[in-house]
Amino acid sequence: MVTSIPQQDACSSRVRLVLLYTFPAMRLTEHERQAIREVVRDLTGGRGRALLFGSRLDDASVGGDIDLYVECVETVEHPARLAASIGASLEMRLGEQRIDVLIGAPNLRRLPVHETARRQGVGL
Amino acid sequence: MTTGSEALTERLRFLVRVVDKEAAHLSWTDAALFGAGNLTLRTVAALGADEVLAERVDAFVARFGRLQDTLGDKLLPALLTALDGHSGPLIDNLNRVARLGLLEDATSWLRWRRLRNQMVHDYVEDPAVLADALNDAHAAVPALVGVARRWADELRRRGWAS
């Protein structure tokens, strides 16, 4: 956290703030983040935004599922197919692991899990 | 075929018999559930009030999953062991069998597996997601049954199944 940084360290605190903004807490490698960005971009035609939520945001935790929320601003005609395709493509690139993909779109029900994902979600 | 071939051949024969039956059962339920075409959003939204249809959906989901699991988790490792003497993790096995020309696309296999989580009507709360998952799995049935047939044919061709 940046709250306890001493005054004389103001310059570096600004750097740290920028770093925290740019690289928020999450337990994903750059390789994993890049794979997620590319797969979501390709399979949503650039119209979906990937957010990480859940246990991988907790630096103190170990392992856990990769919970992805893919927010689309336009109607998604095949939400189950899209979620399955994103997960499958990521498994092919990253190896078999537990990756849960949740789709949000104007034509889909907004369930409590969507609210959690939006509230916690950190952009990739 | 390598060492321990008698037990492996017996297992392959058994698994081919199982896969043949599972493919036939899936095809039957698929035809019964989707005889009138894709499921509509309205039909899926009303599943909670239609026990007969809900039971048929459960049968479809179970049979789809069972065939895929028998193929991917049991027959595929046995097939690769018979061919090359070893098998590995699922994704490696899928890529190997695709290189042998016995599977179109490993990613599609993983996609079908992921669809299964989205077609359990008791806990998928958005009918749009449930309907799409069921209809997409229905579209995948010919390919899944085709894989079962292709692997069984390959084993019969080599004399490892009857």
Interface residues (C-beta under 8 A of the other chain):
Chain A: E77 H78 P79 A80 R81 A83 A84 S85 G87 A88 S89 E91 M92 G95 E96 I103 N107 L108 R109 L111
Chain B: P89 L90 I91 A106 T107 S108 W109 L110 R111 W112 R113 R114 L115 Q118 M119 E125 D126 A128 V129 L130 D132 A133 D136
